[in-house]
Amino acid sequence: MKPVKNHIFKPESMMMSYGYKPELSEGAIKCPIFQTSTFVFKSAEEGKAFFEVAYGIREQGAHEEMGLIYSRLNNPDLEILENRLCLWDQAEACAVFESGMSAITTVLLEFLKPGDLLLYSMPVYGGTDHFINTFLPKIGIHAIGFRPDMKSGEIDELVKKSGHADRLSMIFIETPANPTNTIVDISMCASIAQKYTQDQKVLIAVDNTYMGPLWQHPLQHGADLIMYSATKYIGGHSDVIAGAVLGNATLMKRVKTLRTFLGNMASPNTGWLLMRSLETLKVRMEQQAFNAQKVAAYLAAHPKVEKVYYLGLITEKSASYEVYKKQYTSPGAMLSFDIKGSEKEAFLFLNNLKLIQLAVSLGSTESLAEHPASMTHAGIEPLNRIEMGITDSLIRISVGVENYEDLIWDIQQALDYV
Ligand SMILES: *Cc1c(COP(=O)(O)O)cnc(C)c1O
């Protein structure tokens, strides 16, 4: 973001206009949906020049803009959206995808090769876990998981014991973890990565979906790549599936090149929807976090609740307090809790909610509740699942923008059935 008269606008002030030139679209104040597959060149020479840059045949000139060619390579709705997403994380470049899973899998496929070792935090999103543990082994990529409470030395041991320490290529982190809200120290992982870096940098990739682009900025803590399911806070209205990856220009050129050939970019319509969502990102998320703090406090005091897992309830005595203070600017709007009892009690609660909807996904304007053990994390082997804290009594809530008194009323009356 360049200063205007020495003033730098905050990202939320830029979400309505940044990167869009009305004069290129008949003066329309909003970026139209460029629902087009291809773009007309002014001349054959121009077409040639655009392709030279796109295919890396020559370096882009200092004042040369990347020309529009074909919507699998670039499209105004995607480019403007990507430029706006860069502002929140202060990243050099961004690529948007047709889903969070395509963002994550493209990163893993681009930066890992047969024989490499991937180290990842546990638990990770169910889809990510599946790709790491069932697809990557088929192409000869080894993966080992570490628990969020492990110290640097213990992780070191794990890497050494794997027998592939010399091929460690990436550390993949999901923090806070879904659905337990456990947190991982990104800068500690960056130090581990440095230790194992030989010719090629061991990359740190962070799935930042749970905190959205607002409350955790992984690049500032030593991460190289950030991934989002834009389906969640970025989209924020439960009406679109999308993903994003951010990082420096060199790494992102590789991500975008693989995206071009996998063809898993977002559509112009998705780009347009996400631009609309970004205008209210901060007000939505701040209201959601405000509501979540009220809901968490209510649950923590309720006699039918065993334990609440929420960043706002981490006390100074806790081992993760320092990491929480260093890495997060808000406790966020995702919480989970163990109800006293088991699956039966959890289901009774879920089946009796009147306002909060029973659905997976998160980060949307409406509050959502689900049962991780039998829904989002049903694919994890039961013993592992329980070791990760995903018990039969665990309920996850994504807090929305409703009036918090209505949310608490709903939770109270549903708990009365238990
Ligand atoms: C939802 C989610 C994903 C997958 O994103 P999709 O947009 O559904 O493909 C990845 N990581 C986390 C943490 C998620 O919550």
The ligand as a MOL file (V3000), in Angstrom:
LIG
                    3D

  0  0  0     0  0            999 V3000
M  V30 BEGIN CTAB
M  V30 COUNTS 15 15 0 0 0
M  V30 BEGIN ATOM
M  V30 1 C -13.1590 -25.2040 5.5330 0
M  V30 2 C -11.7220 -25.3160 5.7890 0
M  V30 3 C -10.8370 -25.7230 4.7720 0
M  V30 4 C -11.3220 -26.1750 3.4070 0
M  V30 5 O -11.8740 -25.1130 2.6880 0
M  V30 6 P -12.9980 -25.3070 1.5440 0
M  V30 7 O -13.2550 -23.8950 1.1140 0
M  V30 8 O -14.1620 -25.9830 2.1560 0
M  V30 9 O -12.3760 -26.1200 0.4710 0
M  V30 10 C -9.4870 -25.7490 5.0740 0
M  V30 11 N -9.0140 -25.4070 6.2940 0
M  V30 12 C -9.8380 -25.0220 7.2870 0
M  V30 13 C -9.2600 -24.6520 8.6160 0
M  V30 14 C -11.2060 -24.9600 7.0800 0
M  V30 15 O -12.0230 -24.5960 8.0790 0
M  V30 END ATOM
M  V30 BEGIN BOND
M  V30 1 1 1 2
M  V30 2 1 2 3
M  V30 3 2 2 14
M  V30 4 1 3 4
M  V30 5 2 3 10
M  V30 6 1 4 5
M  V30 7 1 5 6
M  V30 8 2 6 7
M  V30 9 1 6 8
M  V30 10 1 6 9
M  V30 11 1 10 11
M  V30 12 2 11 12
M  V30 13 1 12 13
M  V30 14 1 12 14
M  V30 15 1 14 15
M  V30 END BOND
M  V30 END CTAB
M  END
